[in-house]
Amino acid sequence: MGPTIDLHPSTSSTGSFVSTTVLEGGAAPRPAPTAFLEVRDLSVHFPTDDGLVRAVDGLSFQLEKGKTLGIVGESGSGKSVTSLAILGLHKGTRAQLGGEVWLGGGELIAASKEEVRRLRGQEMAMIFQDPLSALHPYFTVGSQIAEAYRIHNKVSRKAGRARAVEMLDRVGIPTPDKRVDDYPHQFSGGMRQRAMIAMSLSCNPELLIADEPTTALDVTVQAQILDLMRDLQKEFGSAIIMITHDLGVVAEFADDILVMYAGKGIEYGTVGDVFYRPEHPYTWGLLSSVTRLDRLRQERLKPIAGAPPSLINVPSGCAFHPRCPYEPLTGGRGSSEVPLLADAGNGHLVRCHLAPEQRQQIFLEQVKPIL
């Protein structure tokens, strides 16, 4: 058996990776973390009565300050579970965690709940998918923002309220000195999302995770929210992880894209690489199912056949092979062998058994004409 390849983050500001050869029977020493956020071989498994749910299984990526990483994939691919693992919200549950998460040089998986709690809010924060359920209905919006600020800054109630008014004003809430005393149900959907952003940024975190921040918002409000996050990122220099199903959002907002499927990263690269030179059949399927408004489309949208797999009974080999129309071209490897994450050039990574020449030919002849 030949050597395997273990991919670890490099020092590239674009979020690329370098490979370290690990010989059978021994492991190469892990390099010291160099990026602000480094996730290394992360696994999150949940034991259930029906079996072990492998929600995240061997995921690695990195992110620098001031950069945005978009994580895309169908529901159940492990996107939100990954974000909760970074924030340490699986600690104290039945979740089985493995791998490493380095934030600013400190490792979070092995850290205690108290250590992670001190970082949560001050060094890292999250905008949850549904602000109405994330905000407590019995407390005013201002009191919830002030509480988040006071926990980490040991200031008076008056100073906490002033900070809440300041943050509501910064995210564009009109008359913030009055709306600070309103309850979540008195805010519109877009205003609640802005309030969640205000709460997340109240302590100037260096890492912001946005889980579907524009879900259920109309396109005008979506654009306002994205512009707001972009402006605040420039002001605070935060690193942002954007989790979304909307490929248009990541195309506009992200620097790099990580495509996830069945708990694994199957493609990773810059926005230009993933959108204009995609390498994985699953990414082809995602892009082929997106409507285009800038030109007349000659072909009907092509949905991906089948459904995402059960994370209890993940298909053998490549998890995507039951839905992949090109699996016969792998010579049976797709159903029997797990593909490695390999460099397709310039840090563009892909997990696929198809040869580079096959992928290029399929993309040029079958995929590119309908994108």
N, C-alpha and C positions, 0 to 999 in steps of 0.2 A: 504493500500500500504506500502510495506516494505521500509527500507532504501536503498538509491542508493549509488553507490560507485563512488567517484570522485578521479581520479588518478593524483597524483602530483609527480614531481621528488623527489628522495631521495638524500642523500649525497654520494651514491655509485660511485666510480670512473669508474665503468663499464657502467654507464648510466642507471641503473635500476630505478624503481619507487617504491614508497610506496603508500598505499591506505589510504585515509582519509574518514571516514564515514560521510555523510551529511544527517541528518535527515530531513524528510519532514517538510516543513514549516520554515526551518532555514538552514543556511550554516555555516560550520565550518570555522574558520579563516584561511586564506591562510598562509602557512608557509613562512618565509623569504627565498629568493633565496639563494641557497648554491653552485650550480654549476656555472661555468663560463657563460654558455649559458643555459637559461631555457625558453622554449616555453610552455605556459600554456593556454589550451583551445582556441587556435588561430582560428579565423574565418575570411575569406576573401570572401565577396560576391560582385558581380557586377550586379547592376540593368541594365536590357536591355529592349527593346521593347517587347521581347518575354517572359520575366519573370526574376526572380532573379537567377543568376548563383552562386551556392554555390561551389566555386572553392576549398576552404578549410573550413572544418566544424568541429571544436572541436578537434584540433590537439595539442598533448602535447609530448614533449621530452626534453632531456637535453644533454649537451655535456661538457666535461672537457677539459682543455688545454692539448695539446699533444696527444689527441685522435681523431679518425676519425669515423664519422657516415655516413654510406651509406644509401641513400634514394632511393628506387627502386619502380617501378610500371609502368603500361602502360601510354602512352601519355594521358593527360587529368586527371590524378589522383591528381594533385595539387602540384607536386614537385617544379616546378619552381616558381609558385605563392607564395609558402611558403618562398622560398629564397628571393624573392623580398620584401616580407613583413618584413623579418628580417632586410633587408637593408634600409627599409623605403622608397622604391621606389614607393609605392602605395599612399603615401601622396600627396595631391593636385590633386588626380584623383577622379573619382566617386566611387571608391572602398569603401565598408563599412567594417571597421576593428573592430574586437572584440578580447577579450582575452588579454594576456600579453606576452611580449617578454623581458626577462631580460638578459642584457649583462654586465658582470662585476659589477653586483649590481645596474645597472641603467635600468629603464623601458623605452622601445622604442616606444611602441604603443601610449602612451599618450604624448610623447616628441614632441616638435615642430620640424618643418622641418629643422630649423637652427641647432638645437641641434644634430639631426641625421646626418645632412650633415657634421658636425665637426667630427663625429665618422667614417663616411664612408670614407674609404681609409686609415685612420690612425689606427682605432681599428678593422675594419672589411672591407673586400674586396671580390670581386667576379670575378671569371674567367668565362666569358660568353661562351655560347654554340658555337657561330660562331665568331671566332676572326676577320674574314674579315669584317663583318658588324659592329663589336664592335669597331674596330680601324677606325679612321677617314681617308679617302683616300687622303685628301688634305694636311695632315701634316706628317712629318717624324715620324718614330717609336720612335726615340730618343726624339723628342720634346714632344710627348705625354706622355712618361714615365717621362720626366723631369717636365712637367706641373703637373702631379699627385703628384710628390714629393715636388715641390715648394709650392703648395697650403697649405700644412700642415707643412712646415718647414721653410718658410720665408728666403730662401737662394737666392743667386745670380743665374743668368742664367748659369754662368760658373760652379757653384757647382751642379746645376741641371743636366747639361750635363754630368758632371763627374759621378754623381749617375746613370744616364741612361747607360753609358758605363759599369760601375761596375755591374749593374744588368744584362745587356745583357751577360756579360762575365760569371756571376754566373749561368745563365740558359743555358749556353753551346752554345751561338751564336759565330761562328768563327769570328775573326778579329772585335771585337765589336766596336773598335774605328772608323772603316770605315762603318760598317753596321748601326751604330747609325743614319746616315744621309739618309738611304734608306727609301722608302715609303712602306706601307703594301703590295702593289701588287708585290713588288720585293722580298718578303719573300715567302718561300714555306709554305704549310699548317702547318707543324710541327714547323717551325720557328715562324710563327705568333702566334701559341699557346704558345710557349716559351716566346715570347714578351709580350703576355697578362699576363703570370705568373710573368714576371719581373715587369710589371706595377703594378700588384696587390700586390706584395711583396715589392715594393719600400719603403713603409713607415713602414715595419715590422708589419703588422696587426696581432692581436691576434686571429682573426677568419677569415678563408678563406673558401668561398663557391665556389665549382667547379661544374658548371652546364654542364654536358656532356663534360668534358675536352678532351676526346679522340675520340669524334665523327668524322667520316670521315677520320681518320688517319689510316695508315696501322699498323699492329700489332707490327712491330719493333719500330716505332715511339711512339706508345701507351706505350710500355714498358719503353722507354726512358723518356716520360713525367711522368709516374707514379713513376719511380725511382727518378726523379728530385724533384717531390713534396714530396716524402718520405724524401729525404735528407734535403730539405729546412724546412720541419716540425721539424726534429730533431734539426736543427740549430736555428730556431726561436721559437720552442715550441708552434707553432700555433695549434689551434683547427681547424679541417677541416670537412666540410660537403660535401660529394661526391654524386652528383645527377647523376644517370645513369640508362640506360636500361640494361647494360651489367653486368650480375650477376658474371661473371668471374672477372671483375674489382673489385667489392666490396669484393669478396671472398679473393682476394689477398691483398687489400689495407685497408679495413675498420676494425674497432674493433667491432662496433655494426651495426645492420641493422634495418631500419624502412621500413616496407612495407606499401605503401599507395594505397588506392582504393577509388575512388569517393570522394576525399577530406578528408578522414579519415585515421588514422593509424589503420591498422587491425592486424599487428603483429610487435613485437619489441623484440629484443634479441641480444645476442652476435652472431658473425659470426658462431661459432660452433653450437649454438642452432638453428638458422634459416636454416642453410644448412644441418645439419645432424639430427635435430629433429624438423622439421617444424610442425606447429600446424594448420595452416589455409588452407582450400581447395584452396584458390587463390594462396598461396605460393606454394602449391603442383603443381598447374598448371604451374606456372612460371618455377619451377625447372624441371618439366617433359618435357618442350619444349626446353631445352638447350641440345645441342649436347655434347657428351662425346668423348674425344680423347684418354683417358687413358685405355679404355677397349672396347671390342666388345659389341655392344648393340643388344639385342635380340628383342626388341620391337621398333616399329616406334615411332617417336616423337609424343606426344599428345598435340596438341594446345588447348587452352582454348576456349570452345564453345562460340559463340556469340560475342558481342562487348561491350566495356565500355559504361556505361549508360550516358545519357544526364545529365549534372549537373544542368539543369533547372528543369527537371522532374526526380529526383532521385527516384529509386524504393522504395516503402515502406518497412519497416522492415530492414533487412540486404540488403544493396545495391547490394551485390554479389549474392543474392538468385536466380535471373533469370538465371544465368549461372552456378550455383552450382549443380553438379550431386547428391549431398548428401542432398539437401534441404528437400526431403520427410522424412528424418530421424529426422527432428526437430519438427515434429508434428504440422506444420503450423506456428510455431513461426518465421521462417525465412522470411515469407512474411508479417508479422504483427507487429513484435517487433524488435526494434533496439538493437542489442546485446551490452553489456557493454564490456569494455576492462578489461579482467580478468587475473590474474596471474596464469600461468600454471606451475610455479615452478621456483625458483631461478631468479626471475625478468624477466622471459620469458613471455611476454604479448600476448594475442590473443583475438580478437573480433569475437566470433563464438558461435552459439547456440548449436552446437554439444557438447555432454558431453565429458569430458576428456577421458573416456573409449572408446567411439565411435571413437574419433580422433586417439587414439593410435592403435586401431584395424585396422582402415582403412589404416593408414600409414604403419603399418607392413605388411599387407596382400596385399594391392593394389598399394601403392605408392613407398615404399622403393625398391621393386624388379626391378622397371624400372628406378630408378634414376641412 
